[in-house]
């Protein structure tokens, strides 16, 4: 049965309800949205005994303050925003019981950018087009189509279970320097051959003008052949578009479904969570890999989640 | 049916059907979509038709790129079914000019026409929905007569009302929700194009047609009041 889960005392910078995204409606212009770092959201779900696709909270840089309205198992994964319960530090990647009246708050960013808070039993908001994810620009899904605000009361179907932790081997490290693997294309004919070389051999810095829609990068200019415009087509997560100023933009979870700028490459799926945790100012290098290698890595990660789902039952 | 398949990252492929925007290419893409609906290839999640391409999203744990590519080549040879290929013309009522179409006078002046002439040319013709994107429920329409093309606003408006019908360059379209826009707004439809809570959330999709039908302000307000009970007329296109 649905009951009060927590009350928002302070919303933080941008705290939204996210699951693994809204699929099936991109052909109507609906952004998939969903967790920027689906790896961490799924791990948080596993630790509290939820299905992998259950919705949790995505907190960005400055985390929220939440007051528990019931007893519930909680796990926090992803970026370390220094979570505290009643002002005492709690461990990440490990479940604990968040007791009625307890206050969960966050400190300064220690590593990463986005923390995912999983609640046993999930978050009870209506499914909109099959998903609980907040699509901020579409004012759709999540909590009334928006980020959480002070005073909001969020419902769930809470339960308490034995505490669990994740083996160190599965906890990612977030560095100030990243090498992101990409599959080149699809619009390579729109770029000078030396632009492709330049893209793969230089570092780009994530600009502060980056958000859930996309990460703007700053670095050596990538020149086009015959302009930056293409006949509009669909953009996948991780698509790297280059407008006429030659500075790449990586399209993220809340991207528009279609776009009209030439794209030089696409970030591979298993590297998107690491990218999502990168702070503005992080330096990124790009490395080309084959579709075959990328899909092997993808399958390996799916397998890990399948195995962990079975053992954590 | 000729197309080129290429990987688009590790969870999508893109089928390119050419590099020219025209109805023939669009029909080929729509025909391919109707075949995909019948064949139901394992691992495919969804697809997005665009002007000259079709992007297909899939799960690599169900099907690897090379196998999917082979399956898609097979699908193109299948006969398809004409039933799922039915096309409709959706009649969208529009109140032109006045407060609902603040730029109608500009468009008329720009072309040295009467306002009524602009309405007569813009309405009562079929526009093909080539693709949807940019924002929920936004149709990219083809078929605006060149004699109605106008430059966009130099400074886009902060927002337009939901249902605003505009012209920008040689394109025309409807805004389903309030967004910033540089288009010249010539009218507004009282019809809701997108309601997520309905069983059929979207009024139309790519490959279908739209026809604008002029209505009075009185009719506009009546339809607006009817809300979701107003049914948009659609006529099968032959």
Interface residues (C-beta under 8 A of the other chain):
Chain A: X23 X24 X25 X26 X27 X28 X29 X30 X128 X129 X137 X138 X139 X140 X183 X185 X186 X231 X232 X233 X234 X236 X237 X238 X239 X256 X257 X258 X259 X266 X267 X268 X269 X291 X292 X294 X295 X298 X299 X302
Chain B: X6 X7 X8 X9 X10 X11 X12 X14 X19 X21 X45 X46 X47 X48 X49 X50 X51 X52 X53 X55 X57 X60 X61 X64 X65 X131 X132 X133 X134 X135 X136 X137 X138 X140 X177 X194 X196 X197 X201 X202 X205 X206
